[in-house]
Amino acid sequence: MALGSKKGPAAAPDCIPMTPASFAAISAIFTVGGLIGALAAGPFTSRRGRRLSMQATAVFYLVGSIIETFASSVPVMVIARFLTGIGAGASTVIVPLYISEVAPPTKRGFFGAFTQISINVGILFTQTLGYFMSHDSAWRWIFATGVIVALAQGFGLLLVPESPSWTANVKGDVAHARRDLQRIRGKHSNVDEEVEAWGAGDGKPPGEREHLLAGEDSGPAEAGAGLLSPSSSAPRSQKAHLGFVQVVRDPLYRPAIIAVVGIMFAQQLCGINSIIMYSVSLLKDLLPISSAVLTIIISVINLGTTIASSPLPDRLGRKTCLLASIIGQGSSSLALALSIMFGFKILSAIAVLLFVAFFALGLGPVPFIMASELVGPEAVGATQSWALGASYIATFLVAYLFPIVNEALNNTLGGAGWVYFIFAGFALLSAVFITRNVPETKGKRDADEVWGRARRAD
């Protein structure tokens, strides 16, 4: 290895001795940091903007990755993982918001899928590095790649404009927001409809507005009235941004909070993490390859199906994709439970692959874009924090309870596979919840239209 005989960066020790308890602490603290980052990111990004918030996550990634790279003890590694966890949790709140606000309205589902695609790319990249570099002190260079990624993110964000929606609705600078939106869409694109959707004025210079009004086929009285029309009036007063507690207390936003929290719990309670954890043991007897390679293959399938499914939320609708995903995963769980019980290994393998594919169809990408479509700009940060906070809690519960419940059921009932009946049951409950509590957002102009149509349908 470079940089000295069998030594990592700055001659750090090859190995950090760990007990099972210390290894569990290092693994779990990342989730704790993620939960804190997710809860704090909503209010911060609402007040300070999306770009500054993403730059802050780059700082957490950078500092945490540097400490991970040179760590020589368990406590130091715990601190490092906590910092990178904060960055990861905050990113899962901020990045989907930014994407949904800069993506073309008719393509929000497609671009929203890139959050999940990016997560899958990161997982695949890390697993591949782990396959080749999990020896001696080479593992430190895996963490060192995080330093490179954090630096690239920080410099790249210098070129990224602020979210035009945030600039218009929070700062009240509609003219600046319009210029940023025009830059994103291209100088020849018509952005009038999107700007109008902000409801804060058209953002055009006064001279240009008066010129357009003068060119209309109307008399002086009508032109004067036009200058006072809602479409050309000064920006309306901005709504105060709601905090984490305020948004759930407000009955106007409470249905959206219930919807996004339910979606995030469904994402985990349908069993995707249990499938990822258990898939290697299910497939290793069928394929003559190592567990590490199997893990990479499963990640490739997850990434490929996510990319292939990315146009579907805009074509079929968000709710349709969620329901198809949940029903598919529930059916796969049922097939997996039966195939394990009766020893049909090939059916078990097919069920695992189908489960991963159905997850990529809806429950993987869609939850990240729902918060920005179910509430207005004044509540979107807090709502996204509720959503991702629920996701981290549900992830922890499944990761912690799955092996315990699985072993208890196997010992009590005999054999294996019983736990997947529970996941199939959760899928059924999740489908009922989505049907009753989550409105379709495809093609809706804003949150008022989403919930207005839902109420009329009731």
Secondary structure, DSSP 8 states (H G I E B T S, - for coil): --SSTT--GGG--S-----HHHHHHHHHHHHHHHHHHHHHHHHHHHHH-HHHHHHHHHHHHHHHHHHHHH--SHHHHHHHHHHHHHHHHHHHHHHHHHHHHHS-GGGHHHHHHHHHHHHHHHHHHHHHHHHHH-STTTHHHHHHHHHHHHHHHHHHGGGS---HHHIIIII--HHHHHHHHHHHH-TTS--HHHHHHHTS-----HHHHHHHHHTSS--HHHHHHHHTSGGGS----------HHHHHHSTTTHHHHHHHHHHHHHHHHTTHHHHHHHHHHHHTTTSSS-HHHHHHHHHHHHHHHHHHHTTHHHHH-HHHHHHHHHHHHHHHHHHHHHHHHHT-HHHHHHHHHHHHHHHHHTTTTTHHHHHHHHS-TTTHHHHHHHHHHHHHHHHHHHHHHHHHHHHHHHHHHSSS-THHHHHHHHHHHHHHHHHHH----TT-SSHHHHHHHHHHH-
